[in-house]
Amino acid sequence: MKKHLIEGKVVYVQIGPGCWGIVDDKGQQWRPVNMPEQLKYKDRRVKVEVQEVEESFDIFMWGTPVKVLSFGTLMP
């Protein structure tokens, strides 16, 4: 699966039960399947290395599902 290094901001998506995501600086939506607790703050700027994953069933229908490999926070 493809790996990506993305910079963007954390969002909380109000779809179904809700989920955390990242919108990168280009506007692409990413949905970490293993969002670290340290990143679960709305509008936090982050730099994250992710790897795309396949999901057999997706209730959220938002963003590209990814696994977080490493992360850091950025100054606003």
C-alpha positions as CSV (number, residue, x, y, z in Angstrom):
1,M,0.0,0.0,0.0
2,K,1.1,3.6,-0.7
3,K,2.7,5.7,2.0
4,H,2.2,9.5,2.3
5,L,3.7,12.3,4.3
6,I,0.9,14.8,4.9
7,E,0.6,18.1,6.7
8,G,-2.8,19.5,7.6
9,K,-5.3,20.0,10.4
10,V,-7.3,17.6,12.5
11,V,-11.1,17.6,12.1
12,Y,-13.9,15.8,13.8
13,V,-16.4,14.5,11.2
14,Q,-20.1,14.3,12.3
15,I,-21.1,11.3,10.1
16,G,-22.8,8.3,11.8
17,P,-21.1,7.8,15.1
18,G,-18.5,10.4,14.2
19,C,-14.8,10.0,13.4
20,W,-11.5,11.9,13.5
21,G,-9.8,12.8,10.3
22,I,-7.1,15.0,8.8
23,V,-7.6,17.5,6.0
24,D,-4.2,18.1,4.3
25,D,-3.1,21.5,3.0
26,K,-4.3,20.5,-0.5
27,G,-7.8,19.7,0.8
28,Q,-7.5,15.9,0.6
29,Q,-9.3,14.1,3.4
30,W,-7.6,11.3,5.3
31,R,-9.3,9.0,7.9
32,P,-6.8,7.4,10.3
33,V,-8.1,4.0,11.5
34,N,-5.7,4.3,14.5
35,M,-5.8,8.0,15.3
36,P,-3.4,8.6,18.2
37,E,-5.0,10.2,21.3
38,Q,-2.4,13.0,21.2
39,L,-3.9,14.2,17.9
40,K,-7.6,14.2,18.8
41,Y,-7.9,17.9,19.1
42,K,-10.0,19.8,16.5
43,D,-7.9,22.2,14.3
44,R,-4.5,20.9,15.6
45,R,-1.9,21.2,12.9
46,V,-0.1,17.9,12.3
47,K,2.6,16.3,10.2
48,V,1.8,12.6,9.8
49,E,3.3,9.7,7.9
50,V,0.5,7.3,6.9
51,Q,0.0,4.2,4.9
52,E,-3.2,3.5,2.9
53,V,-5.2,0.5,4.1
54,E,-8.1,-1.4,2.6
55,E,-11.3,-1.8,4.6
56,S,-13.8,-4.4,3.7
57,F,-16.6,-2.4,5.2
58,D,-16.7,1.4,5.8
59,I,-19.6,3.1,7.7
60,F,-18.0,6.5,7.5
61,M,-17.7,7.1,3.7
62,W,-15.3,10.0,4.4
63,G,-11.7,10.3,3.5
64,T,-9.1,7.8,2.5
65,P,-8.5,5.2,5.2
66,V,-4.9,5.2,6.5
67,K,-2.8,3.8,9.3
68,V,-0.7,6.3,11.1
69,L,3.0,5.3,11.1
70,S,4.5,8.4,12.8
71,F,3.3,11.8,13.7
72,G,4.1,15.2,15.1
73,T,2.3,18.4,15.9
74,L,3.1,21.8,14.2
75,M,2.9,25.3,15.5
76,P,-0.1,27.2,14.1
